[in-house]
Amino acid sequence: MHDIYDVIKRPIVTEKGSALKAEAGKVVFAVDRGAKKPDIKNAVEKLFDVTVTDVHTMVFRGKHKRVGKFAGRRANWKKAIVTLKEGTDLDVFGTMPGEAPPEATGG
């Protein structure tokens, strides 16, 4: 991969992913199908300024879908579970400019 912005496509936010982040310090991303583990590690470290200790990847095959008489297939995609160095936190959505961090609000 040439560009770190092409490697990481989007964060995957699910209940299971949130539990992984809270319990084990792991974050889940959808990544480019051609991305290798070192590419993913490098992209996450540069984009989010964190230390990555491990990367696990898995490829999901696209499902066959149909709408009425038209049949089609979803694209294959790759998921990466990135383990961060202990004590490191990664907020993939960040805070908006002018917005107080969540722990600073008294609500």
C-alpha positions in Angstrom: 0.0 0.0 0.0 1.2 3.4 -0.8 -1.0 5.8 1.2 -2.1 5.3 4.8 -5.4 6.9 4.0 -6.1 4.0 1.5 -5.4 1.3 4.1 -7.9 2.2 6.8 -11.4 2.5 5.4 -13.5 3.1 8.5 -13.8 2.0 12.1 -16.3 -0.8 12.9 -18.5 0.2 15.8 -20.4 -2.8 17.2 -21.2 -4.1 20.7 -18.6 -6.8 20.3 -16.0 -4.2 19.2 -16.9 -1.9 22.1 -16.4 -4.8 24.5 -13.0 -5.6 22.9 -11.9 -2.0 23.3 -13.0 -1.8 27.0 -11.7 -5.2 28.1 -8.6 -5.8 26.0 -7.6 -2.4 24.4 -8.4 -3.6 20.9 -9.9 -1.5 18.1 -11.6 -2.9 15.0 -11.3 -1.4 11.5 -12.5 -2.2 8.0 -9.3 -2.1 5.8 -8.3 -2.5 2.2 -8.4 -6.1 1.0 -4.8 -5.9 -0.3 -3.4 -4.4 3.0 -0.9 -6.5 4.9 -0.5 -6.5 8.6 2.6 -4.2 8.6 0.7 -1.8 6.4 -2.2 -1.7 8.8 0.1 -1.3 11.8 2.0 1.6 10.2 -1.3 3.3 9.1 -2.9 3.1 12.6 0.3 4.3 14.3 0.7 7.3 12.0 -3.0 8.3 11.7 -3.8 8.1 15.4 -0.4 8.6 17.1 -0.6 5.4 19.1 1.6 2.3 19.6 0.3 -0.9 18.0 1.5 -4.2 19.5 -0.5 -6.7 17.4 -2.7 -6.9 14.3 -5.2 -9.7 13.5 -6.9 -9.8 10.1 -9.8 -11.7 8.6 -11.4 -11.7 5.1 -15.2 -11.8 4.9 -16.7 -13.2 1.7 -19.5 -11.2 0.1 -23.1 -12.4 0.6 -25.4 -13.3 -2.3 -28.4 -10.9 -2.2 -31.4 -10.5 -4.4 -34.1 -7.8 -4.8 -37.1 -9.2 -6.6 -35.8 -10.9 -9.7 -32.4 -9.2 -9.7 -29.6 -11.2 -8.0 -26.3 -9.8 -7.0 -23.4 -10.2 -4.6 -21.8 -7.9 -2.0 -18.1 -7.2 -2.2 -15.6 -9.2 -0.2 -14.0 -7.1 2.7 -11.3 -7.3 5.2 -11.4 -6.6 8.9 -8.5 -5.9 11.2 -8.4 -6.1 15.0 -5.6 -3.9 16.2 -4.2 -4.4 19.7 -2.9 -1.2 21.3 -0.1 -0.8 23.8 -1.4 -1.2 27.4 -2.4 2.2 28.8 -3.1 3.7 25.3 -6.6 4.8 24.4 -7.8 5.5 20.9 -11.0 7.6 20.3 -11.6 7.0 16.6 -14.3 9.7 16.4 -12.5 12.3 18.5 -14.1 15.5 19.8 -15.5 18.3 17.7 -13.7 21.7 17.9 -15.0 23.7 20.8 -16.5 20.7 22.4 -15.4 19.6 25.9 -14.0 16.1 26.3 -16.6 13.6 27.7 -14.9 13.3 31.1 -14.9 17.1 31.6 -18.6 17.5 31.3 -20.5 17.2 34.6 -23.7 15.4 33.5 
